[in-house]
Every structure is written in C-alpha cells, then in structure tokens.
Amino acid sequence: MTGDLLLGIDLGTGGCKISVLNCSGGLEASFSEDYATSHPQPGWAEQNPGDWYLALIACLKRLWTDGRVRPARIAALAFDGSTHNAALLDASMRPLRPVIMWTDQRSTAEAADLDREYGGEIFRIGYQRPNATWTLPQLLWLKRHEPEVVSRVAQILFVKDYVRYLVTGVACTDYIEAQGTLFFDMGRRRWSQELYALTGFPHSALPTIVRPTEIVGRVTHQAASDTGFLAGTPVVCGTSDSAIEAYAAGAVDPGQCVAKLATAGNFNVMTAEATPHPQTLTYMHVVPGLWYTVTATNAAAACLRWFRNNFFEGKAGKGTKQSESTYTRMGEEAARSPVGARGLLFHPYLQGERSPYWDSALRASFTGIGMFHGRGDFVRAVMEGVAFSLRDCRRTIEAMNLPIHEIRLIGGGAKDPLWAQIACDVLETPIVLPMHSDASSGAAMLAGVGIGLFSSERHAVDRCVRATVKLLPRAAEAEIYSRLFVKYRKIHDVLAEVYHDA
C-alpha cells in the first residue's frame, strides 16, 4: 500500500456517491451525481447500466478537479450498490437491455405464481417470500415476455458488480449481494441450483461468489484512462447498500437498529442469528456471524424528490447547487407548517408498498386537503407520511419480539434537522445520528479491511464511526403524531380496498 486514503463508491437507486476517508476515519472529500430511472409503463422502473459508470466518472472528475485528493493517494477502493437489480450481459459483456430495478412491480404475477407453487421451498432455502422486489421473479418475467433476450445472456452481474467489472475486468459478486436474488442457498452459502432453475437462464451466467472484503482485482489501464485512478490500484469487492449502510452507521451489535430516510426507507434490526419471517427480509451482516432483519418502505426521500420535481422550481437536472437550494426552500416552507400539517396526511405509496403490507396495488395519496393548505403543508405532510411509514414498518419488528436498544437514523433525509426530528417524534424513541454514515463511507471502510489497514470489520468501525448528536422525542409533538398515526392506518385500510377494486 502506497496511498494513505480509502475511496468508497456507492451506486444507489438514485445516483452515485463517492467518499474518501483517511486512515483515522475522517472524511476528506465527497461528491455525488444523479442518474435517471425511466418508467416506460405504470409500475415499471428501469435504468441504463452505462449511466452508472458515467456517474462514477463524473464524481471522480470533480474529486480530482477539487485538488484536495490526488489519485496516487488512493490506497484502495470498494463498491456498494442497490441490490436485486440484474444487469444481463451478452458474450461480449455488453448490456442486453435496461436493468429492471428493485422498485419495479411488473413481476407481481410471477411472484404470486412462485409463492403459490414453490413458496415453502423458496422460504426454506432463501429465507424470504417471493415478491416483485427480488431478482428471481424479475428473471421469470423476462423468461415469459422476452425469451429472445434470455437466449443471449452470457453473464449476470448486479449494479456494483457491473461497474466494478468495468474498472477491473473481473466478474464476481459477494455472498450478501447474492442473497438479494432469491436463488441463493442461505444455509449452504452458495447459489441454489433448484431455485435458479426456475428462471430458465443458463447456470454458467452466474458470477463467482467472494467475501465482501476480498481484493478481486486492480484498476485496468483502460479504466485508469476513463476514471483518473492509477492503474493497478487495488479494488475490494464490497457488498449491497443496505448491509453497508448499517455497517457505516456503526450498527454492529444485536439490538441496534438502523432507520433509513434515503430513496427508500428501511427499519433494520441487527440480530445474533437469522430470524426469517414471511413479512421481512433476512440478510447476513458485513460483520461475520451477525445478521439483520429488514422491514422496508418503497419510497422515502424519493417522495420528496418527486414533489420537488413536480411542484417546485429547480427540478432534477438543474445542477447540484440548484437542487440543494430548492430542498432548502422546501424545508423552510415545511418548518412554517405546524405539527400535523394542519390535518393533511400523505401515504408514500408512489411505487406500491413493501412492509408491512407487501401490496403492489397501493398508491400514494394526500387526504384532508382544505382551502387553507399551502405548499409548505404539503412538504411537511410528505415528511410526516414517510415517518409514519417507518413506524408502520416497526410494527412487524415489534410483533416478532425482536429487541431494540438503540435506533440510528441515516440517509439523506436524516441530514435535514426538521425531518430527523419529525422521525424522532413519530417513532417516540431517542435517535442517534452517526457522522459519515453514507454507504460510500462504509465501502471505504471495507476497502481498508480488504487491504489490511484495519485488522477486522469491527476494527474499522472503532476507528471510523462517530456519533454527532442524539435526538429526543418531544412529548407534545409525539402525542399529536400518535393520534395521527391511528388515522394514517385507518386511511390506508379504506383506500387499499379502493385500489384493489380499480
């Protein structure tokens, strides 16, 4: 190792973010770049894999131009990415079609068929129930509707793995990412021949599985030309974004919980052993031997982005500073709205919903609108509605009797003081805000473990993770939200019937 800095690359649902950490865990630099999701039909969500690499190049260009970090200082880099999303590649390793994203609902019928015919076997082997989020029903949809594509598939890679292939020329994935497919054998830690056979795709297309901390290759000369990295820089595999987020937040002990206000929202509890449940997701943790249970809402910060793009100036594509300025103005208007947004309630089902309903037919709604409501009330209602959705997610965790002794709030929404306090009041629980809890920071930590800078995954947490502040719920606000949450759930129950009748 010749450099003194670690670089993490997060390829999230909404964009790419890079973070550079020093050997003491301090943040040296961070940049982000959005990429587009297309919705060619209602309920569909697709991305162009080439956009991921271009976004990384754009982030790195800004990093090198900034001047504080030189390529020679990067000792190693690692990746993380949104999971479940399969890039289908031909024999020349070129994408055959846009990638079906985890938010896509087109495979709802396939998921129902899988659950009806093989549900018990899938849950026994993969620890999850089928729904449209998973790669297995997505591939089954492609088998039924695009057999000409399936016949040409030579390699399947996932978001971070595809971009890392472009950087190193090595195709592989890690065992946590593999769990997001629903054709991974959780007990044996290998691809499940039985479940993968249901897709109709060639077995030879599956990538080799490695550890998240394994050095899988080095920056090629072509990638060095594209990105500005020094050729030969070590590249560590990395893992899925939800696993790396819990790691970056310092949630590495049973009973710690991560609540996430990012593109999607999560309520993830760390456990000492696997606790599969039909209404949750179950994953291995980055720390060996640890697991985490996931309840999740499909749209969190994505709701605020949607509202910005449609009802505020400074829409996406106007530049980072313009976007930040627009979000600031939205927050200022929301702050002038009282707790409860004058009775305006928002349900964040812009893309159906996962926990606790697992219902792709649900749709978002504003209810209780009056002539007296202004734009700031709508912004505040969006923030409160997403927080109510997280509280809804927590109900499943409570029903499972999983202990929680600490909640750490992460994601872009957690950086908004108003939204963070709303979440704290809605959850009626003290909340810890970790410093540098972005997934890209966690990926940088894994890079340090991979090259031996840190002796273990926990050692990296001890060196790099710090808490900034602890929020406490406000009694009066929490009481109002508790009453509103009852109304929020009643509205869901009534409107769910309407959406299913449509």
Secondary structure, 3 states (H helix, E strand, C coil): CCCCEEEEEEECCCEEEEEEEECCCCEEEEEEEECCCECCCCCCCEECHHHHHHHHHHHHHHHHHHCCCCHHHEEEEEEEECCCCEEEECCCCCECCCEECCCCCCCHHHHHHHHHHHHHHHHHHHCCCCCCCCHHHHHHHHHHHCHHHHCCCCEEEEHHHHHHHHHHCCCEEEHHHHHCCCCEECCCCEECHHHHHHHCCCHHHCCEEECCCCEEEECCHHHHHHHCCCCCCEEEEEEEHHHHHHHHCCCCCCCEEEEEECCCEEEEEEECCCCCCCCCEEEECCCCCCEEEEEEECCCHHHHHHHHHHHCCCCCCCCHHHHHHHHHHHHHHHHCCCCCHHHCEEECCCCCECCCCCECCCCCEEECCCCCCCHHHHHHHHHHHHHHHHHHHHHHHHHCCCCCCEEEEECHHHHCHHHHHHHHHHHCCCEEEEECCCHHHHHHHHHHHHCCCCCCHHHHHHHHCEEEEEECCCHHHHHHHHHHHHHHHHHHHHHHHHHHHC
